[in-house]
Amino acid sequence: MKKLQLEYIRLGLVFICFVGIISLLFAYINQFDAQWFQIIGELLTIPILVGIAITPIWMVIDLIKKNIADKAIFNLTFFISVINVGLLSFMVFI
């Protein structure tokens, strides 16, 4: 697999985690009481947390190895990852 494909996979993973966190926050703040949404939210919470924890570690390892194909995609991924961690901490303190 090429380096650029890996960057896009990592960006997709971070974006999916971002959308998951935003949808859970939206449902919680607006007191959305659909049973199916709560079940899906409970099922996806652990994979989203794993994705949020693994992606920055993976990025730091690639940065140390100088295994980065495109700096712009790397910076965007890192920025979204930092936003994810901030939103996660916001969810904990609500």
PDB file with one MODEL, atoms N, CA, C and O in Angstrom:
MODEL        1
ATOM      1  N   MET A   1       0.841  -1.171   0.000  1.00  0.00           N
ATOM      2  CA  MET A   1       0.000   0.000   0.000  1.00  0.00           C
ATOM      3  C   MET A   1       0.891   1.242   0.000  1.00  0.00           C
ATOM      4  O   MET A   1       1.889   1.310   0.718  1.00  0.00           O
ATOM      5  N   LYS A   2       0.515   2.201  -0.806  1.00  0.00           N
ATOM      6  CA  LYS A   2       1.310   3.420  -0.911  1.00  0.00           C
ATOM      7  C   LYS A   2       1.098   4.318   0.303  1.00  0.00           C
ATOM      8  O   LYS A   2       0.104   4.205   1.020  1.00  0.00           O
ATOM      9  N   LYS A   3       2.054   5.202   0.510  1.00  0.00           N
ATOM     10  CA  LYS A   3       1.979   6.119   1.654  1.00  0.00           C
ATOM     11  C   LYS A   3       0.760   7.030   1.559  1.00  0.00           C
ATOM     12  O   LYS A   3       0.103   7.299   2.565  1.00  0.00           O
ATOM     13  N   LEU A   4       0.459   7.503   0.355  1.00  0.00           N
ATOM     14  CA  LEU A   4      -0.668   8.417   0.187  1.00  0.00           C
ATOM     15  C   LEU A   4      -1.997   7.718   0.480  1.00  0.00           C
ATOM     16  O   LEU A   4      -2.902   8.325   1.052  1.00  0.00           O
ATOM     17  N   GLN A   5      -2.116   6.457   0.094  1.00  0.00           N
ATOM     18  CA  GLN A   5      -3.331   5.709   0.408  1.00  0.00           C
ATOM     19  C   GLN A   5      -3.496   5.553   1.917  1.00  0.00           C
ATOM     20  O   GLN A   5      -4.609   5.626   2.438  1.00  0.00           O
ATOM     21  N   LEU A   6      -2.394   5.342   2.607  1.00  0.00           N
ATOM     22  CA  LEU A   6      -2.437   5.241   4.063  1.00  0.00           C
ATOM     23  C   LEU A   6      -2.904   6.553   4.697  1.00  0.00           C
ATOM     24  O   LEU A   6      -3.661   6.550   5.668  1.00  0.00           O
ATOM     25  N   GLU A   7      -2.444   7.673   4.133  1.00  0.00           N
ATOM     26  CA  GLU A   7      -2.870   8.987   4.634  1.00  0.00           C
ATOM     27  C   GLU A   7      -4.381   9.160   4.465  1.00  0.00           C
ATOM     28  O   GLU A   7      -5.058   9.648   5.370  1.00  0.00           O
ATOM     29  N   TYR A   8      -4.905   8.759   3.309  1.00  0.00           N
ATOM     30  CA  TYR A   8      -6.340   8.893   3.075  1.00  0.00           C
ATOM     31  C   TYR A   8      -7.151   7.952   3.968  1.00  0.00           C
ATOM     32  O   TYR A   8      -8.239   8.312   4.418  1.00  0.00           O
ATOM     33  N   ILE A   9      -6.638   6.768   4.223  1.00  0.00           N
ATOM     34  CA  ILE A   9      -7.322   5.844   5.137  1.00  0.00           C
ATOM     35  C   ILE A   9      -7.367   6.431   6.541  1.00  0.00           C
ATOM     36  O   ILE A   9      -8.394   6.366   7.217  1.00  0.00           O
ATOM     37  N   ARG A  10      -6.263   6.996   6.970  1.00  0.00           N
ATOM     38  CA  ARG A  10      -6.204   7.608   8.302  1.00  0.00           C
ATOM     39  C   ARG A  10      -7.142   8.811   8.380  1.00  0.00           C
ATOM     40  O   ARG A  10      -7.817   9.001   9.392  1.00  0.00           O
ATOM     41  N   LEU A  11      -7.191   9.620   7.326  1.00  0.00           N
ATOM     42  CA  LEU A  11      -8.101  10.766   7.300  1.00  0.00           C
ATOM     43  C   LEU A  11      -9.553  10.304   7.348  1.00  0.00           C
ATOM     44  O   LEU A  11     -10.373  10.912   8.035  1.00  0.00           O
ATOM     45  N   GLY A  12      -9.874   9.242   6.629  1.00  0.00           N
ATOM     46  CA  GLY A  12     -11.230   8.698   6.662  1.00  0.00           C
ATOM     47  C   GLY A  12     -11.612   8.184   8.035  1.00  0.00           C
ATOM     48  O   GLY A  12     -12.734   8.398   8.494  1.00  0.00           O
ATOM     49  N   LEU A  13     -10.683   7.507   8.690  1.00  0.00           N
ATOM     50  CA  LEU A  13     -10.929   6.998  10.039  1.00  0.00           C
ATOM     51  C   LEU A  13     -11.195   8.133  11.024  1.00  0.00           C
ATOM     52  O   LEU A  13     -12.110   8.053  11.844  1.00  0.00           O
ATOM     53  N   VAL A  14     -10.398   9.177  10.938  1.00  0.00           N
ATOM     54  CA  VAL A  14     -10.574  10.322  11.834  1.00  0.00           C
ATOM     55  C   VAL A  14     -11.893  11.031  11.538  1.00  0.00           C
ATOM     56  O   VAL A  14     -12.579  11.468  12.461  1.00  0.00           O
ATOM     57  N   PHE A  15     -12.250  11.148  10.267  1.00  0.00           N
ATOM     58  CA  PHE A  15     -13.496  11.820   9.905  1.00  0.00           C
ATOM     59  C   PHE A  15     -14.709  11.017  10.375  1.00  0.00           C
ATOM     60  O   PHE A  15     -15.695  11.598  10.827  1.00  0.00           O
ATOM     61  N   ILE A  16     -14.645   9.692  10.272  1.00  0.00           N
ATOM     62  CA  ILE A  16     -15.745   8.852  10.758  1.00  0.00           C
ATOM     63  C   ILE A  16     -15.902   9.004  12.271  1.00  0.00           C
ATOM     64  O   ILE A  16     -17.023   9.088  12.773  1.00  0.00           O
ATOM     65  N   CYS A  17     -14.797   9.040  12.990  1.00  0.00           N
ATOM     66  CA  CYS A  17     -14.851   9.269  14.444  1.00  0.00           C
ATOM     67  C   CYS A  17     -15.440  10.641  14.755  1.00  0.00           C
ATOM     68  O   CYS A  17     -16.222  10.788  15.695  1.00  0.00           O
ATOM     69  N   PHE A  18     -15.064  11.645  13.965  1.00  0.00           N
ATOM     70  CA  PHE A  18     -15.575  12.997  14.161  1.00  0.00           C
ATOM     71  C   PHE A  18     -17.088  13.042  13.962  1.00  0.00           C
ATOM     72  O   PHE A  18     -17.802  13.638  14.769  1.00  0.00           O
ATOM     73  N   VAL A  19     -17.575  12.423  12.907  1.00  0.00           N
ATOM     74  CA  VAL A  19     -19.016  12.402  12.645  1.00  0.00           C
ATOM     75  C   VAL A  19     -19.751  11.642  13.752  1.00  0.00           C
ATOM     76  O   VAL A  19     -20.841  12.043  14.160  1.00  0.00           O
ATOM     77  N   GLY A  20     -19.166  10.560  14.234  1.00  0.00           N
ATOM     78  CA  GLY A  20     -19.789   9.808  15.326  1.00  0.00           C
ATOM     79  C   GLY A  20     -19.913  10.626  16.599  1.00  0.00           C
ATOM     80  O   GLY A  20     -20.952  10.604  17.258  1.00  0.00           O
ATOM     81  N   ILE A  21     -18.859  11.346  16.945  1.00  0.00           N
ATOM     82  CA  ILE A  21     -18.894  12.176  18.155  1.00  0.00           C
ATOM     83  C   ILE A  21     -19.899  13.314  18.000  1.00  0.00           C
ATOM     84  O   ILE A  21     -20.665  13.601  18.920  1.00  0.00           O
ATOM     85  N   ILE A  22     -19.893  13.957  16.844  1.00  0.00           N
ATOM     86  CA  ILE A  22     -20.826  15.066  16.611  1.00  0.00           C
ATOM     87  C   ILE A  22     -22.272  14.578  16.683  1.00  0.00           C
ATOM     88  O   ILE A  22     -23.117  15.249  17.275  1.00  0.00           O
ATOM     89  N   SER A  23     -22.566  13.421  16.090  1.00  0.00           N
ATOM     90  CA  SER A  23     -23.942  12.927  16.125  1.00  0.00           C
ATOM     91  C   SER A  23     -24.364  12.547  17.547  1.00  0.00           C
ATOM     92  O   SER A  23     -25.503  12.796  17.941  1.00  0.00           O
ATOM     93  N   LEU A  24     -23.455  11.948  18.315  1.00  0.00           N
ATOM     94  CA  LEU A  24     -23.794  11.621  19.705  1.00  0.00           C
ATOM     95  C   LEU A  24     -24.005  12.878  20.544  1.00  0.00           C
ATOM     96  O   LEU A  24     -24.925  12.935  21.359  1.00  0.00           O
ATOM     97  N   LEU A  25     -23.156  13.883  20.346  1.00  0.00           N
ATOM     98  CA  LEU A  25     -23.340  15.145  21.067  1.00  0.00           C
ATOM     99  C   LEU A  25     -24.646  15.828  20.678  1.00  0.00           C
ATOM    100  O   LEU A  25     -25.352  16.358  21.537  1.00  0.00           O
ATOM    101  N   PHE A  26     -24.967  15.817  19.394  1.00  0.00           N
ATOM    102  CA  PHE A  26     -26.210  16.422  18.917  1.00  0.00           C
ATOM    103  C   PHE A  26     -27.419  15.736  19.545  1.00  0.00           C
ATOM    104  O   PHE A  26     -28.359  16.400  19.984  1.00  0.00           O
ATOM    105  N   ALA A  27     -27.391  14.411  19.585  1.00  0.00           N
ATOM    106  CA  ALA A  27     -28.511  13.676  20.168  1.00  0.00           C
ATOM    107  C   ALA A  27     -28.619  13.927  21.665  1.00  0.00           C
ATOM    108  O   ALA A  27     -29.724  14.026  22.197  1.00  0.00           O
ATOM    109  N   TYR A  28     -27.495  14.029  22.343  1.00  0.00           N
ATOM    110  CA  TYR A  28     -27.518  14.245  23.789  1.00  0.00           C
ATOM    111  C   TYR A  28     -27.993  15.655  24.134  1.00  0.00           C
ATOM    112  O   TYR A  28     -28.817  15.830  25.031  1.00  0.00           O
ATOM    113  N   ILE A  29     -27.483  16.647  23.433  1.00  0.00           N
ATOM    114  CA  ILE A  29     -27.842  18.030  23.740  1.00  0.00           C
ATOM    115  C   ILE A  29     -29.304  18.304  23.417  1.00  0.00           C
ATOM    116  O   ILE A  29     -29.977  19.016  24.161  1.00  0.00           O
ATOM    117  N   ASN A  30     -29.806  17.747  22.314  1.00  0.00           N
ATOM    118  CA  ASN A  30     -31.198  17.973  21.925  1.00  0.00           C
ATOM    119  C   ASN A  30     -32.159  16.957  22.527  1.00  0.00           C
ATOM    120  O   ASN A  30     -33.346  16.964  22.200  1.00  0.00           O
ATOM    121  N   GLN A  31     -31.670  16.090  23.394  1.00  0.00           N
ATOM    122  CA  GLN A  31     -32.469  15.084  24.093  1.00  0.00           C
ATOM    123  C   GLN A  31     -33.289  14.238  23.118  1.00  0.00           C
ATOM    124  O   GLN A  31     -34.499  14.071  23.272  1.00  0.00           O
ATOM    125  N   PHE A  32     -32.600  13.719  22.127  1.00  0.00           N
ATOM    126  CA  PHE A  32     -33.188  12.847  21.112  1.00  0.00           C
ATOM    127  C   PHE A  32     -33.393  11.476  21.732  1.00  0.00           C
ATOM    128  O   PHE A  32     -32.426  10.836  22.144  1.00  0.00           O
ATOM    129  N   ASP A  33     -34.644  11.011  21.805  1.00  0.00           N
ATOM    130  CA  ASP A  33     -34.960   9.798  22.558  1.00  0.00           C
ATOM    131  C   ASP A  33     -35.339   8.606  21.685  1.00  0.00           C
ATOM    132  O   ASP A  33     -36.180   7.802  22.088  1.00  0.00           O
ATOM    133  N   ALA A  34     -34.753   8.471  20.521  1.00  0.00           N
ATOM    134  CA  ALA A  34     -35.038   7.309  19.685  1.00  0.00           C
ATOM    135  C   ALA A  34     -34.223   6.114  20.185  1.00  0.00           C
ATOM    136  O   ALA A  34     -33.015   6.214  20.403  1.00  0.00           O
ATOM    137  N   GLN A  35     -34.900   5.004  20.359  1.00  0.00           N
ATOM    138  CA  GLN A  35     -34.245   3.811  20.899  1.00  0.00           C
ATOM    139  C   GLN A  35     -33.161   3.290  19.960  1.00  0.00           C
ATOM    140  O   GLN A  35     -32.093   2.881  20.417  1.00  0.00           O
ATOM    141  N   TRP A  36     -33.423   3.301  18.652  1.00  0.00           N
ATOM    142  CA  TRP A  36     -32.450   2.773  17.694  1.00  0.00           C
ATOM    143  C   TRP A  36     -31.173   3.602  17.697  1.00  0.00           C
ATOM    144  O   TRP A  36     -30.078   3.061  17.539  1.00  0.00           O
ATOM    145  N   PHE A  37     -31.308   4.908  17.876  1.00  0.00           N
ATOM    146  CA  PHE A  37     -30.126   5.765  17.881  1.00  0.00           C
ATOM    147  C   PHE A  37     -29.283   5.530  19.134  1.00  0.00           C
ATOM    148  O   PHE A  37     -28.054   5.548  19.071  1.00  0.00           O
ATOM    149  N   GLN A  38     -29.935   5.313  20.254  1.00  0.00           N
ATOM    150  CA  GLN A  38     -29.205   5.026  21.489  1.00  0.00           C
ATOM    151  C   GLN A  38     -28.464   3.697  21.402  1.00  0.00           C
ATOM    152  O   GLN A  38     -27.341   3.578  21.893  1.00  0.00           O
ATOM    153  N   ILE A  39     -29.088   2.696  20.780  1.00  0.00           N
ATOM    154  CA  ILE A  39     -28.434   1.391  20.630  1.00  0.00           C
ATOM    155  C   ILE A  39     -27.222   1.505  19.713  1.00  0.00           C
ATOM    156  O   ILE A  39     -26.155   0.975  20.023  1.00  0.00           O
ATOM    157  N   ILE A  40     -27.381   2.191  18.591  1.00  0.00           N
ATOM    158  CA  ILE A  40     -26.255   2.380  17.667  1.00  0.00           C
ATOM    159  C   ILE A  40     -25.152   3.187  18.341  1.00  0.00           C
ATOM    160  O   ILE A  40     -23.970   2.886  18.173  1.00  0.00           O
ATOM    161  N   GLY A  41     -25.530   4.202  19.098  1.00  0.00           N
ATOM    162  CA  GLY A  41     -24.541   4.997  19.819  1.00  0.00           C
ATOM    163  C   GLY A  41     -23.763   4.180  20.835  1.00  0.00           C
ATOM    164  O   GLY A  41     -22.551   4.348  20.976  1.00  0.00           O
ATOM    165  N   GLU A  42     -24.459   3.291  21.550  1.00  0.00           N
ATOM    166  CA  GLU A  42     -23.780   2.436  22.523  1.00  0.00           C
ATOM    167  C   GLU A  42     -22.859   1.429  21.837  1.00  0.00           C
ATOM    168  O   GLU A  42     -21.783   1.122  22.349  1.00  0.00           O
ATOM    169  N   LEU A  43     -23.276   0.918  20.689  1.00  0.00           N
ATOM    170  CA  LEU A  43     -22.445  -0.046  19.966  1.00  0.00           C
ATOM    171  C   LEU A  43     -21.196   0.595  19.371  1.00  0.00           C
ATOM    172  O   LEU A  43     -20.140  -0.034  19.317  1.00  0.00           O
ATOM    173  N   LEU A  44     -21.310   1.829  18.929  1.00  0.00           N
ATOM    174  CA  LEU A  44     -20.191   2.484  18.255  1.00  0.00           C
ATOM    175  C   LEU A  44     -19.287   3.273  19.193  1.00  0.00           C
ATOM    176  O   LEU A  44     -18.261   3.792  18.754  1.00  0.00           O
ATOM    177  N   THR A  45     -19.636   3.377  20.458  1.00  0.00           N
ATOM    178  CA  THR A  45     -18.826   4.173  21.376  1.00  0.00           C
ATOM    179  C   THR A  45     -17.419   3.608  21.541  1.00  0.00           C
ATOM    180  O   THR A  45     -16.445   4.356  21.467  1.00  0.00           O
ATOM    181  N   ILE A  46     -17.299   2.325  21.760  1.00  0.00           N
ATOM    182  CA  ILE A  46     -15.974   1.714  21.958  1.00  0.00           C
ATOM    183  C   ILE A  46     -15.117   1.805  20.693  1.00  0.00           C
ATOM    184  O   ILE A  46     -13.951   2.186  20.797  1.00  0.00           O
ATOM    185  N   PRO A  47     -15.637   1.472  19.497  1.00  0.00           N
ATOM    186  CA  PRO A  47     -14.790   1.637  18.305  1.00  0.00           C
ATOM    187  C   PRO A  47     -14.370   3.084  18.057  1.00  0.00           C
ATOM    188  O   PRO A  47     -13.258   3.330  17.590  1.00  0.00           O
ATOM    189  N   ILE A  48     -15.237   4.036  18.359  1.00  0.00           N
ATOM    190  CA  ILE A  48     -14.873   5.443  18.188  1.00  0.00           C
ATOM    191  C   ILE A  48     -13.774   5.825  19.171  1.00  0.00           C
ATOM    192  O   ILE A  48     -12.829   6.523  18.802  1.00  0.00           O
ATOM    193  N   LEU A  49     -13.887   5.378  20.409  1.00  0.00           N
ATOM    194  CA  LEU A  49     -12.838   5.669  21.397  1.00  0.00           C
ATOM    195  C   LEU A  49     -11.503   5.046  20.997  1.00  0.00           C
ATOM    196  O   LEU A  49     -10.452   5.664  21.166  1.00  0.00           O
ATOM    197  N   VAL A  50     -11.545   3.834  20.472  1.00  0.00           N
ATOM    198  CA  VAL A  50     -10.314   3.184  20.010  1.00  0.00           C
ATOM    199  C   VAL A  50      -9.727   3.953  18.834  1.00  0.00           C
ATOM    200  O   VAL A  50      -8.514   4.152  18.761  1.00  0.00           O
ATOM    201  N   GLY A  51     -10.582   4.383  17.916  1.00  0.00           N
ATOM    202  CA  GLY A  51     -10.100   5.168  16.774  1.00  0.00           C
ATOM    203  C   GLY A  51      -9.483   6.483  17.191  1.00  0.00           C
ATOM    204  O   GLY A  51      -8.478   6.913  16.623  1.00  0.00           O
ATOM    205  N   ILE A  52     -10.081   7.128  18.184  1.00  0.00           N
ATOM    206  CA  ILE A  52      -9.539   8.395  18.671  1.00  0.00           C
ATOM    207  C   ILE A  52      -8.198   8.179  19.365  1.00  0.00           C
ATOM    208  O   ILE A  52      -7.309   9.025  19.267  1.00  0.00           O
ATOM    209  N   ALA A  53      -8.045   7.068  20.059  1.00  0.00           N
ATOM    210  CA  ALA A  53      -6.792   6.810  20.777  1.00  0.00           C
ATOM    211  C   ALA A  53      -5.684   6.322  19.847  1.00  0.00           C
ATOM    212  O   ALA A  53      -4.526   6.706  20.014  1.00  0.00           O
ATOM    213  N   ILE A  54      -6.019   5.494  18.885  1.00  0.00           N
ATOM    214  CA  ILE A  54      -5.010   4.877  18.023  1.00  0.00           C
ATOM    215  C   ILE A  54      -4.482   5.836  16.958  1.00  0.00           C
ATOM    216  O   ILE A  54      -3.289   5.817  16.657  1.00  0.00           O
ATOM    217  N   THR A  55      -5.334   6.663  16.390  1.00  0.00           N
ATOM    218  CA  THR A  55      -4.927   7.504  15.265  1.00  0.00           C
ATOM    219  C   THR A  55      -3.796   8.470  15.609  1.00  0.00           C
ATOM    220  O   THR A  55      -2.831   8.530  14.847  1.00  0.00           O
ATOM    221  N   PRO A  56      -3.847   9.229  16.701  1.00  0.00           N
ATOM    222  CA  PRO A  56      -2.703  10.114  16.991  1.00  0.00           C
ATOM    223  C   PRO A  56      -1.404   9.357  17.259  1.00  0.00           C
ATOM    224  O   PRO A  56      -0.324   9.823  16.895  1.00  0.00           O
ATOM    225  N   ILE A  57      -1.509   8.189  17.895  1.00  0.00           N
ATOM    226  CA  ILE A  57      -0.302   7.388  18.131  1.00  0.00           C
ATOM    227  C   ILE A  57       0.290   6.936  16.803  1.00  0.00           C
ATOM    228  O   ILE A  57       1.504   6.986  16.608  1.00  0.00           O
ATOM    229  N   TRP A  58      -0.572   6.494  15.894  1.00  0.00           N
ATOM    230  CA  TRP A  58      -0.153   6.076  14.564  1.00  0.00           C
ATOM    231  C   TRP A  58       0.492   7.246  13.820  1.00  0.00           C
ATOM    232  O   TRP A  58       1.487   7.072  13.117  1.00  0.00           O
ATOM    233  N   MET A  59      -0.082   8.433  13.980  1.00  0.00           N
ATOM    234  CA  MET A  59       0.465   9.620  13.313  1.00  0.00           C
ATOM    235  C   MET A  59       1.843   9.983  13.863  1.00  0.00           C
ATOM    236  O   MET A  59       2.739  10.331  13.095  1.00  0.00           O
ATOM    237  N   VAL A  60       2.020   9.908  15.170  1.00  0.00           N
ATOM    238  CA  VAL A  60       3.315  10.236  15.768  1.00  0.00           C
ATOM    239  C   VAL A  60       4.381   9.235  15.325  1.00  0.00           C
ATOM    240  O   VAL A  60       5.518   9.615  15.046  1.00  0.00           O
ATOM    241  N   ILE A  61       4.014   7.965  15.262  1.00  0.00           N
ATOM    242  CA  ILE A  61       4.972   6.950  14.799  1.00  0.00           C
ATOM    243  C   ILE A  61       5.388   7.226  13.357  1.00  0.00           C
ATOM    244  O   ILE A  61       6.573   7.145  13.033  1.00  0.00           O
ATOM    245  N   ASP A  62       4.431   7.550  12.487  1.00  0.00           N
ATOM    246  CA  ASP A  62       4.775   7.873  11.100  1.00  0.00           C
ATOM    247  C   ASP A  62       5.596   9.150  11.006  1.00  0.00           C
ATOM    248  O   ASP A  62       6.457   9.271  10.135  1.00  0.00           O
ATOM    249  N   LEU A  63       5.339  10.100  11.892  1.00  0.00           N
ATOM    250  CA  LEU A  63       6.111  11.340  11.885  1.00  0.00           C
ATOM    251  C   LEU A  63       7.556  11.079  12.296  1.00  0.00           C
ATOM    252  O   LEU A  63       8.477  11.659  11.721  1.00  0.00           O
ATOM    253  N   ILE A  64       7.758  10.219  13.274  1.00  0.00           N
ATOM    254  CA  ILE A  64       9.116   9.879  13.706  1.00  0.00           C
ATOM    255  C   ILE A  64       9.859   9.118  12.612  1.00  0.00           C
ATOM    256  O   ILE A  64      11.047   9.346  12.387  1.00  0.00           O
ATOM    257  N   LYS A  65       9.155   8.215  11.934  1.00  0.00           N
ATOM    258  CA  LYS A  65       9.776   7.441  10.859  1.00  0.00           C
ATOM    259  C   LYS A  65       9.944   8.245   9.566  1.00  0.00           C
ATOM    260  O   LYS A  65      10.572   7.773   8.619  1.00  0.00           O
ATOM    261  N   LYS A  66       9.386   9.452   9.526  1.00  0.00           N
ATOM    262  CA  LYS A  66       9.361  10.289   8.319  1.00  0.00           C
ATOM    263  C   LYS A  66       8.700   9.532   7.170  1.00  0.00           C
ATOM    264  O   LYS A  66       9.229   9.442   6.062  1.00  0.00           O
ATOM    265  N   ASN A  67       7.548   9.003   7.475  1.00  0.00           N
ATOM    266  CA  ASN A  67       6.802   8.164   6.547  1.00  0.00           C
ATOM    267  C   ASN A  67       5.555   8.893   6.051  1.00  0.00           C
ATOM    268  O   ASN A  67       4.501   8.278   5.890  1.00  0.00           O
ATOM    269  N   ILE A  68       5.668  10.198   5.809  1.00  0.00           N
ATOM    270  CA  ILE A  68       4.520  11.024   5.458  1.00  0.00           C
ATOM    271  C   ILE A  68       4.609  11.389   3.983  1.00  0.00           C
ATOM    272  O   ILE A  68       5.630  11.897   3.520  1.00  0.00           O
ATOM    273  N   ALA A  69       3.524  11.125   3.244  1.00  0.00           N
ATOM    274  CA  ALA A  69       3.519  11.404   1.815  1.00  0.00           C
ATOM    275  C   ALA A  69       3.073  12.834   1.528  1.00  0.00           C
ATOM    276  O   ALA A  69       3.651  13.502   0.670  1.00  0.00           O
ATOM    277  N   ASP A  70       2.056  13.307   2.233  1.00  0.00           N
ATOM    278  CA  ASP A  70       1.500  14.631   1.959  1.00  0.00           C
ATOM    279  C   ASP A  70       1.312  15.365   3.287  1.00  0.00           C
ATOM    280  O   ASP A  70       0.534  14.930   4.137  1.00  0.00           O
ATOM    281  N   LYS A  71       2.017  16.462   3.457  1.00  0.00           N
ATOM    282  CA  LYS A  71       1.953  17.221   4.722  1.00  0.00           C
ATOM    283  C   LYS A  71       0.575  17.838   4.942  1.00  0.00           C
ATOM    284  O   LYS A  71       0.121  17.933   6.082  1.00  0.00           O
ATOM    285  N   ALA A  72      -0.096  18.258   3.871  1.00  0.00           N
ATOM    286  CA  ALA A  72      -1.401  18.898   4.028  1.00  0.00           C
ATOM    287  C   ALA A  72      -2.426  17.912   4.591  1.00  0.00           C
ATOM    288  O   ALA A  72      -3.191  18.258   5.492  1.00  0.00           O
ATOM    289  N   ILE A  73      -2.442  16.702   4.070  1.00  0.00           N
ATOM    290  CA  ILE A  73      -3.369  15.689   4.572  1.00  0.00           C
ATOM    291  C   ILE A  73      -3.005  15.315   6.003  1.00  0.00           C
ATOM    292  O   ILE A  73      -3.886  15.113   6.839  1.00  0.00           O
ATOM    293  N   PHE A  74      -1.727  15.225   6.281  1.00  0.00           N
ATOM    294  CA  PHE A  74      -1.276  14.914   7.644  1.00  0.00           C
ATOM    295  C   PHE A  74      -1.722  15.999   8.617  1.00  0.00           C
ATOM    296  O   PHE A  74      -2.218  15.691   9.701  1.00  0.00           O
ATOM    297  N   ASN A  75      -1.550  17.264   8.241  1.00  0.00           N
ATOM    298  CA  ASN A  75      -1.959  18.368   9.118  1.00  0.00           C
ATOM    299  C   ASN A  75      -3.468  18.390   9.330  1.00  0.00           C
ATOM    300  O   ASN A  75      -3.936  18.631  10.443  1.00  0.00           O
ATOM    301  N   LEU A  76      -4.234  18.140   8.267  1.00  0.00           N
ATOM    302  CA  LEU A  76      -5.690  18.094   8.391  1.00  0.00           C
ATOM    303  C   LEU A  76      -6.114  16.953   9.315  1.00  0.00           C
ATOM    304  O   LEU A  76      -6.989  17.128  10.163  1.00  0.00           O
ATOM    305  N   THR A  77      -5.500  15.802   9.150  1.00  0.00           N
ATOM    306  CA  THR A  77      -5.812  14.658  10.003  1.00  0.00           C
ATOM    307  C   THR A  77      -5.476  14.960  11.460  1.00  0.00           C
ATOM    308  O   THR A  77      -6.250  14.636  12.361  1.00  0.00           O
ATOM    309  N   PHE A  78      -4.336  15.572  11.683  1.00  0.00           N
ATOM    310  CA  PHE A  78      -3.939  15.909  13.046  1.00  0.00           C
ATOM    311  C   PHE A  78      -4.892  16.935  13.656  1.00  0.00           C
ATOM    312  O   PHE A  78      -5.253  16.817  14.827  1.00  0.00           O
ATOM    313  N   PHE A  79      -5.302  17.932  12.884  1.00  0.00           N
ATOM    314  CA  PHE A  79      -6.224  18.955  13.364  1.00  0.00           C
ATOM    315  C   PHE A  79      -7.572  18.341  13.743  1.00  0.00           C
ATOM    316  O   PHE A  79      -8.114  18.651  14.803  1.00  0.00           O
ATOM    317  N   ILE A  80      -8.112  17.480  12.893  1.00  0.00           N
ATOM    318  CA  ILE A  80      -9.390  16.833  13.195  1.00  0.00           C
ATOM    319  C   ILE A  80      -9.245  15.910  14.402  1.00  0.00           C
ATOM    320  O   ILE A  80     -10.169  15.788  15.205  1.00  0.00           O
ATOM    321  N   SER A  81      -8.107  15.270  14.530  1.00  0.00           N
ATOM    322  CA  SER A  81      -7.856  14.399  15.676  1.00  0.00           C
ATOM    323  C   SER A  81      -7.839  15.193  16.983  1.00  0.00           C
ATOM    324  O   SER A  81      -8.380  14.742  17.993  1.00  0.00           O
ATOM    325  N   VAL A  82      -7.223  16.364  16.965  1.00  0.00           N
ATOM    326  CA  VAL A  82      -7.204  17.224  18.155  1.00  0.00           C
ATOM    327  C   VAL A  82      -8.615  17.698  18.488  1.00  0.00           C
ATOM    328  O   VAL A  82      -8.988  17.760  19.659  1.00  0.00           O
ATOM    329  N   ILE A  83      -9.394  18.030  17.475  1.00  0.00           N
ATOM    330  CA  ILE A  83     -10.787  18.425  17.701  1.00  0.00           C
ATOM    331  C   ILE A  83     -11.571  17.260  18.307  1.00  0.00           C
ATOM    332  O   ILE A  83     -12.394  17.465  19.199  1.00  0.00           O
ATOM    333  N   ASN A  84     -11.320  16.043  17.828  1.00  0.00           N
ATOM    334  CA  ASN A  84     -11.985  14.863  18.395  1.00  0.00           C
ATOM    335  C   ASN A  84     -11.679  14.698  19.874  1.00  0.00           C
ATOM    336  O   ASN A  84     -12.577  14.421  20.669  1.00  0.00           O
ATOM    337  N   VAL A  85     -10.438  14.862  20.240  1.00  0.00           N
ATOM    338  CA  VAL A  85     -10.062  14.737  21.656  1.00  0.00           C
ATOM    339  C   VAL A  85     -10.735  15.839  22.475  1.00  0.00           C
ATOM    340  O   VAL A  85     -11.193  15.584  23.589  1.00  0.00           O
ATOM    341  N   GLY A  86     -10.801  17.048  21.943  1.00  0.00           N
ATOM    342  CA  GLY A  86     -11.483  18.142  22.631  1.00  0.00           C
ATOM    343  C   GLY A  86     -12.969  17.877  22.802  1.00  0.00           C
ATOM    344  O   GLY A  86     -13.527  18.124  23.871  1.00  0.00           O
ATOM    345  N   LEU A  87     -13.613  17.372  21.751  1.00  0.00           N
ATOM    346  CA  LEU A  87     -15.033  17.044  21.850  1.00  0.00           C
ATOM    347  C   LEU A  87     -15.274  15.891  22.817  1.00  0.00           C
ATOM    348  O   LEU A  87     -16.274  15.872  23.535  1.00  0.00           O
ATOM    349  N   LEU A  88     -14.367  14.947  22.831  1.00  0.00           N
ATOM    350  CA  LEU A  88     -14.494  13.834  23.770  1.00  0.00           C
ATOM    351  C   LEU A  88     -14.391  14.319  25.211  1.00  0.00           C
ATOM    352  O   LEU A  88     -15.148  13.873  26.073  1.00  0.00           O
ATOM    353  N   SER A  89     -13.468  15.220  25.472  1.00  0.00           N
ATOM    354  CA  SER A  89     -13.358  15.765  26.828  1.00  0.00           C
ATOM    355  C   SER A  89     -14.582  16.608  27.176  1.00  0.00           C
ATOM    356  O   SER A  89     -15.006  16.630  28.331  1.00  0.00           O
ATOM    357  N   PHE A  90     -15.152  17.298  26.193  1.00  0.00           N
ATOM    358  CA  PHE A  90     -16.387  18.049  26.408  1.00  0.00           C
ATOM    359  C   PHE A  90     -17.536  17.102  26.753  1.00  0.00           C
ATOM    360  O   PHE A  90     -18.358  17.406  27.616  1.00  0.00           O
ATOM    361  N   MET A  91     -17.590  15.943  26.069  1.00  0.00           N
ATOM    362  CA  MET A  91     -18.642  14.964  26.353  1.00  0.00           C
ATOM    363  C   MET A  91     -18.516  14.406  27.765  1.00  0.00           C
ATOM    364  O   MET A  91     -19.525  14.138  28.417  1.00  0.00           O
ATOM    365  N   VAL A  92     -17.304  14.231  28.234  1.00  0.00           N
ATOM    366  CA  VAL A  92     -17.095  13.678  29.570  1.00  0.00           C
ATOM    367  C   VAL A  92     -17.552  14.667  30.636  1.00  0.00           C
ATOM    368  O   VAL A  92     -18.108  14.267  31.659  1.00  0.00           O
ATOM    369  N   PHE A  93     -17.320  15.956  30.402  1.00  0.00           N
ATOM    370  CA  PHE A  93     -17.634  16.957  31.413  1.00  0.00           C
ATOM    371  C   PHE A  93     -19.058  17.478  31.348  1.00  0.00           C
ATOM    372  O   PHE A  93     -19.432  18.304  32.181  1.00  0.00           O
ATOM    373  N   ILE A  94     -19.869  17.036  30.400  1.00  0.00           N
ATOM    374  CA  ILE A  94     -21.272  17.477  30.341  1.00  0.00           C
ATOM    375  C   ILE A  94     -22.057  16.771  31.421  1.00  0.00           C
ATOM    376  O   ILE A  94     -23.261  16.992  31.555  1.00  0.00           O
TER     377      ILE A  94
ENDMDL
END
